[in-house]
Amino acid sequence: MSIIAIDMDEVIADFISEQIIRFNKQFSKNISLLDLQGVKLQALYPSLADEIDEMINCDSFFRNLGVMPNSQSVIEKLTTKHEVYIASAAMDHSNSLDAKLSWLNKNFPFIKNSNIIFCGDKSIINADYLIDDHPHHFERFTGMGILFSAPHNMNFEYSRRVKSWFDVANLFMR
Amino acid sequence: MSIIAIDMDEVIADFISEQIIRFNKQFSKNISLLDLQGVKLQALYPSLADEIDEMINCDSFFRNLGVMPNSQSVIEKLTTKHEVYIASAAMDHSNSLDAKLSWLNKNFPFIKNSNIIFCGDKSIINADYLIDDHPHHFERFTGMGILFSAPHNMNFEYSRRVKSWFDVANLFMR
């Protein structure tokens, strides 16, 4: 039995698809997922960075995100063998906390509220593993970081990387 | 330098005064702080427990709480010597997360969002100390629990108890 903490955005919640849809609509652009390989949207359009942040930091953005493929079935299985927490750096988007909790309760009803953490600095989390798409969260984390592949981290070199929820199942459900 | 996690309700936020005011108004009662020594409001009025929970679980309740005496000045001093986190079991009141963050940003602007944690089970927090009015949070916590006196815990026997923010200052700022 391990304690496994799992990030939300781009790991279980399809953040980037909604971001592209809203960005293209609001700024009359036509970008796709391919344009965001190795780079964040704000870095691709630095002059629009503040407006992109504002576009994201709202209740409706997080309330309507899709679910990452196979995350529900794999995480439900993980909970039978491990203690699973969902850990989101939710304080980055201060108007979306209620929406994020509501999204979790709807899409991951088998995760109890006792096992949900909204935080800033994830080094405060006392877990054995942290599955996250942002490697900077691993720097001070006392457990083992596992990088979940996302477009923005494709060029980041990291030895412990998973590319899908099948990879996670293989790691923890053998 | 220690890592100190500090609870919100009844420790830095004056939860109970607002609860009494709203309860007396909504249910035409006339209770005071003295009636809640050693007991929670829901236990005093079990038939109204669900309605009391509903009364609390709203945005406006948490947005308007008072600040506990001397908590601001002492915590601001603590941050000069220690790493301070605010850790609230906020998932208990799922419609109040945005309001709680807004309250913290307004009343404790020297606490960065990176150092705020909303969670359920506080055993997940990797800190040296947890200052809390609910001793059940200490059971699986790996650091040292410090009980902050509140009316409901007055009869609970616990060796490490602080009665005010002056006591906390004495413990950590010598």
Interface residues (C-beta under 8 A of the other chain):
Chain A: I3 A5 Y85 A90 M91 D92 S94 N95 S96 L97 D98 L101 S102 N105 K112 N113 S114 N115 I116 I117 F118 C119 G120 D121 S123 I124 I125 N126 A127 T142
Chain B: I3 A5 Y85 A90 M91 D92 S94 N95 S96 L97 D98 L101 S102 N105 K112 N113 S114 N115 I116 I117 F118 C119 G120 D121 S123 I124 I125 N126 A127 T142
